[in-house]
Structure formats: structure tokens, C-alpha cells
Amino acid sequence: MAYESHDAQPAVAVTGSRGLIGSALCEALAADGVRIVRLVRPGPSGVEPDPDDSAPETITEVSWDPAAEWVDLDRLRRARVTAIVHLAGAGVGDRRWTPAYKRMIRDSRVKGTRAIAHAASQLDGKPTLISGSAIGYYGDTGLHPVDESGPPGSTFLADVVRQWEEAARPAQEAGARVVFARTGLVVSTRGGAFAKLIKLARLGLGGRLGSGRQLWSCIALVDAVAALRHCIDADLEGPVNLVTPEPLPNRDIMRTLRKTVGRPNLGPAPSFALRALIGEFADEILASQGVLPGRLAGTGFTWRAPTFGEALELALSSDA
């Protein structure tokens, strides 16, 4: 990775560093000798950094409060980071979508991003900001895949993503290079939607969801991490789709999943059953999101697992 030269070891700040992608990203960065500065919430649920740390290389944690839109700017400035990867936000599929939880989904992204973007705008050298985003931006694309030039959708998540990305404007206006990492479904056994789907498939519950015709756009965890690092290094700005080059119908994905785990299919999950089980979020699962990685492909990114089958095999073998 290429970073600006500082007296201190190069540093990348990461929010959401204990999440699925964030933890894997930190592991990969640390393995390559990159100094990681984790943004953590102070108090009992987080880590209270030592306020006496002064040298950049000794600062490994910085306090922030996304709900209050606050970052310890002085400490972040002293950490001398060259890039910020912002991945924090409430899990979209973690709970049933009550009005209160939908507000949490929106606020955790919009307020947190505003806080990070404002902090980035105040730092010397204007570090690159890789702001987490999602392919939910496109809404239901039907059966025709779209790339980064595709228009925004009209679903709840599409509106959340639009506001989420807009919240990074302070960093853009200050001259920072900002990338919106619109990530697809991450194939991993560590967490996320596929960790649940793999467990269900092993129980024989790996049938298609709804009609099964809806397109899904996925990416292996290792490739999601590599793509974030590519976004730091490459001359990229604006939206970048983090997906494989091959969106597939849900029925094909579930068939591959069943075959790979070696379990029979006990039948499909009808649309009405999904809606009864998980509520409004079912509409997002049943929507078609065929998304292409135009900008990754155009800047020389190489996938370790360019197909869903390869991504699944990788996840089940080592979850690299």
C-alpha cells in the first residue's frame, strides 16, 4: 500500500473495527505493518484511551460518540492518520424493523458519518475518507444489472444510503478525497447474512427465497477487505461498488449453497412466510439488486474469488 510519508508509522483510522468487515480489515492492515487507530466509544462499553499518549505511534485508539456527532479531534489529529475507513452503523438485519429501529439504522449512519466527515475536514493533509455505504442505494434494479452510474432507488434503504453518503459532504467540501464503498452481500461464516444462510442450509432450509428470480450481488470477505484497501490506494473518488463481477439469481445462489454444504432442500421460503417472519426487511431480501463493479474493474482490481461459488468455497474452507 502507498501512503504519504510521515515521521510516524503510516496509520489508518477505522470505525466499526470490531464488525465483520472492520475486524478483517484491521487484521489485514496489521499483517502488513500498517498502524491502526481504532475509533472507540468511551466508557464501560468501550476503551478509554490514555490521555497522556503524545507520540503518533503510541496512539492506537481515539474516542468518538456517533450519536452526539463528536470525535476527539485533538487526539485524532495527533495520531496523524493518512486515511479513515468508516464502517460503523447499526446492523440492517439484526432486528425486526420497528419505527424505532429504522430510526436507529438511519441515525447511526447519518450522524456517525457527519461526525467523521467533519473531523476529516479539520485534519491537516486531509486524509482520504473511505465511507461505508451499500448497494441498497440502487433499490430494486429488476433483472438488469447496474453499475455506479445507476440512479438511486425508492426503498427505505435506498433513502438511508442517499442520506448516509450526503453526510460526508463536509469532508468533500474541505478537499478530502472521499470514496463511498457500496458493499454487496458479504460471503462469510463470521457474520452477516450469509453466516445465517449457511447455518440454515446445513439444516436443510436452503431453498430459494420468494420467486428466486431476484438478483443478488455478493463479495467474499477477503475481497471486500482488498477492495477497501484498493480504494485507499487507487485514484478513486465517489461511489465504488464492492461486489463480484457476476450477480446471480437467488435460486442459483441457494442451489450452489445447498450443493456446497451437501444438504437436501426441504422447500422454498414463500414471500408471505418471509414477511410474516421478519417483517418489512423481507421486501429488501425479495428485491432484485443486480450490481456490477464497474469502477473496481476499470482500475485493475483483481478478485481472489470472482464468482459466488468461489467466494462460498473460500468462506467454508478458511473464511480468509
Summary of the structure (lengths in Angstrom):
residues: 320
radius of gyration: 19.6
end to end distance: 19.2
largest distance: 60.3
contacts: 1089
relative contact order: 0.14
helix: 41%
strand: 17%
